[in-house]
Amino acid sequence: MSGDAWRGYQSPGFFDEMIDELGRPRPATAALVGRIGALGADELAERRAAADLAIKSMGITFTVYSDAGMIDRAWPFDILPRVIPASEWQPVARGLAQRVAALNAFIADIYAEQRIIADGVFPAEVLAQSVNFRPECVGMRPPGDIWAHICGSDLVRDGEGRFYVLEDNLRVPSGVSYMVENRLVSKRVFPELFEAHVIGPVDDYPSELLDALAALSPRPDITPNVAVLTPGVYNSAFFEHVWLAGQMGAELVQGTDLFVDDDDCVYARTIYGPQRIDVIYRRVDDLFLDPDVFRADSMLGTPGLMRAWRAGNVALANAPGAGVADDKVVYAFVPEFIRYYLGEEPTLDNVPTWLCMKDDEREHVLANLDSLVVKPANESGGYGMLIGPRSSGEEREHFAELIRANPRNYIAQPTLALSTAPTLVDTGFAPRHVDLRPFIVSRPEAPAYVTMGGLTRVALREGSLVVNSSQGGGSKDTWIIDDTQPNGSA
């Protein structure tokens, strides 16, 4: 390696995505490491400033609910990409498609015959205490029995570099806009690197999503009207809602922009009069979708929306009720789903998981809180967790009380040695922990589409394992490099 930025770089005890344990670039990253190292500290600082300016000029923002006034923040971005060789990515992509197929089969079964419970593979008590199971959806059959049309599964790599699925997000998974925008920023910052490497594209996502949504239309003989349903400007992912609607040429609507007429069809209010909507990509949680069916006080949904969906006059993606599989307790059973529904062995492993609802596993968790990560079943964004090795005795005692009071609501996992990736800091490059959120789009009678890589999130604070942007994390562009060419070069 050359250049002062790489001087002394090491990540002892962790698998580093770019540099091996002997301090050498990994084969797919050798050319990239050399080119970046040759830039020099001043040039790297200028490139980082250029990235910051591009993000501001492109208006790439996110909102943190805890901020006073909920002020938008510029998207935190590290200019050094995370690189994965294509030969490593291909089996991961196949494993993700397998996993989502099994999850959709599970959701379809749970709202129909519940064969998996009758056959003793999945415990009835887990479903009975599910906060995301919607009795109102029992008996529904979305097109192709696909309930989770868009899934974002979080992946991590352990100390050996092996990929594991950390969790699946099937309600309203977010982050795909940042994946694509990160690529645009990278191309502005490092145009010469894109000329020298064969990098898998990510800008086809909006067209793939639009095709999948259009395939759900109840009026297949005409070009469907597609809408993105947003909770509004104060939602933390509002930037993404606007971005998706713009990229797909879809209408961006709020619940009050829609109404359901006596014909049980959904219409948008426009200056030209009512316009029928065929497909809604909803970014509103189930409980706020329809005040006639769920929360009567919801101001975010549309009265009658569920009635129109049940009548087959509008398609909703993801389907209401899909969140029954977006549960960290259900997650522990996904390998069994794959065996049960697909008759296959899982090609991507779960992180080892203890279920606190089981007496023996709960006792193990309570006895080892100082070394485990404890998570509530249905929180997201890194909230509500206990990271045992970094917790106080008081915090561990508090979590022990929570677990004893509601064991169904908690799981525990080992504290993984999350992989690291070089990240630009003031003194050069330093290792920071990363995860990866690929996106999987499912549609009837077609293979699943898996993004080429995904959104790499990075814990910008030294030693931190929390990658969420709402808690100080940032992101990187993710490069799937064709390693069939020497050094991944074109």
Secondary structure, 3 states (H helix, E strand, C coil): CCCHHHCCCCCCCCCECCECCCCCECHHHHHHHHHHHCCCHHHHHHHHHHHHHHHHHHCCEEECCCCCCCCEEECCEEEEEEEEEHHHHHHHHHHHHHHHHHHHHHHHHHCCCCHHHHCCCCCHHHHHCCCCCCHHHCCCCCHHHCCCCEEEEEEEECCCCCEEEEEEECCCCCCHHHHHHHHHHHHHHCHHHHHHECECCCCCHHHHHHHHHHCCCCCCCCCCCEEEECCCCCCCCHHHHHHHHHHHCCEEECHHHEEECCCCCEEECCCCCCEEECEEEECCCHHHCCCCCCCCCCCCCCCCHHHHHHCCCCEEECCCCHHHHCCHHHHCCHHHHHHHHHCCCCCCEECCCEECCCHHHHHHHHHCCCCEEEEECCCCCCCCCEEHHHCCHHHHHHHHHHHHHCHHHEEEEECCCCCEEEEEECCEEEEEEEEEECEEECCCCCCCEECCCCEEEEECCCCCCCCCHHHCEEEEEEEEECCCCHHHEC
